[in-house]
Amino acid sequence: MDKFVISILVRNESGVLTRITGLFARRGFNIDTLSVGETLDPSVSRITITAKGDDYIKEQLVKQVSKLHDVLKTELMDKGNIVMRELLLVKLNIAQEGHDKIMQAINIFRAKVVDLCPDSVTVEITGDKSKCDAFLTYLQRLGVAELCRTGFTAIARGNEVLLPDEK
């Protein structure tokens, strides 16, 4: 089964996300990652979902999601023509002997310290899945205390823009 990315423009109203995720659940499809946020127009939100499925599943999900009330546009993203990023926040317990290794990893992976306390450091990193996973793998041996991942968000390369359909 192929991993795919769907971008959905919806009215920014309560219950919309529940209807979309419910559609996936009713059909027995797992959502791998989910990201939601307002667009330039605060009355419209953009939902990015990654999931797995064959061509038939992808086509059916796009058709079914498009039919939902409050959905303005649904698009199966071309994985070869998108920029996809994830955000990780990682809290590490600081041991004096591991401090240099943490700072070295932060520099090599182009991460950023966003909180520093005497006994912990919180680091932010953005990137594609392989970069985030490699950073996390390296940090795990240094003592990860807590981890948050946003899931992926994606945008088409070039001039292609996702705009609501005229309904």
N, C-alpha and C positions, 0 to 999 in steps of 0.2 A: 504494500500500500504506500502510495506517495503522500508526503507531507504537502499541504497546500495552505494558502493564505487567502482569506476572504476579508475585504474591507466593506463596511456597511455604514452608510449615512442614515441617521435616524433623527426623528424629532426628539429633542432633549426633554423628555417627560418621564414621570415615574411609571414603572411597569414595563417599559420597552425592553430593557435588558432581560427581564424575566421571561418575556414572550419568546425572545430569540434563543436564549439558552434552553428554554423548555422545548422548543422545536428540536434542537439537537438531542436532548434527553429522550423525548418521545420516540425518536427514530433510532435510538441506541448508539449515537455517535458521541465519542468523547472529545471534549475541547482540550487541546494541549496547552494553549496559552490564550489569554484574553486581555485586551487592553482597550480602555474606553476613555475618551476625553472630548471636551468641547472643541469645535472648529472656530474659524474666524467669526462665524455667526453663532452667538451663544444659544440660539434656539435649535441648533443642530449639533449632534455629537457624532463622532466617528468611532466605530467599533472595529478592531482588528482581531480576527480569530485565526489561530493555526490549528489544524486538525489533520487526520490521516484518512485517506480513502482513495478509491479508484476513480476513473473519469465519470462513471455513472453517479457515484455518490456526490462528487463535487457538483455536477450539473444539477442534480436533484436538490441539494442544499441551497444552491444559489436561487433556483426557481422558487422553492418553498419560502425562503427568507424574504425574497422580493415581494411575495404576496401578503406579508404581514402588514397590518395597520401600523402606521408611524414609520415604516421603512421607506426612505426616500430614494436610495440607490444601493444596489448590491453588486459587487464586482469581485470576480476571481482574479487575484493578482498574478501577473506573469513573474514567477520567481527569478527569471533571468533578467528582468528589467525593473527591479525594485531595490530600494535601500531599506534594509531591515535592521532594527536595533533593539536591544534589550538593556534595561538598567538593573544593576545589582547593587544592593547595599549590604556590606559584610562587616559585622562587628567582631573584632578579635580581642582576646585577652592578651594584654602585653606582658610578656616575660622579658626581662632585660636581655637575656641571651638571644632572643628571637627578634629584637627590635631592628637590627640591621637587615635581616632577611626580609622583614615586612617592608621596610623602606625601599629596599632593592626591587622587590616585586612591584611595588606601587610605581616606581619609575619605569621599569621595563614594560609593564602593561599599560602605561599611561593612565593610571587610575588617579584618584584624588582623595585626600584625607578630608572628610567633612565634619568629623568630630574627634576631638582628642581629649582624653581624660587620663589621670595618672595610671589607671589600671586597664584601660581599653582604648581602642582606636576604631572608628567607623570609616570605612573606605567605600567610595563610589566608583563604579566602572560601567561604561557603556560600550556596546559593540555587538558583533554577531555572536551566535551561539558558541562557536568554537573558541573564540577569545574569552568569553565569560566563563565557559567551562574550564579552560586551561588555567585561568586566574584562580578560580575556586579550588581546583585540584592542588595547585601549588600552596594555597593558603591553608588547606585542611590539615596539613601536617604541622602548622604553626598554631593551631587552636582556634577554630571558628566557634564563636559563642552564639551567633545568631545570623540569619541570612534572610533577605527579602529579594524576590525577583519580580519584575513588573510584567513579564510576558513581552512578546514582540509587538512593536508597532512598525508599520511599513508605509512607504510612499513610493509612487512610481518615479522613475528617473525621467529626466528631460522635461518636456513641455506638457506631458500628459497630466491632467488634473481630474480628480474625482469630484464631480458636481452632482447635486440632486437632479433626478429626472423631473421633467415637467409633468405634474399629475393634475 
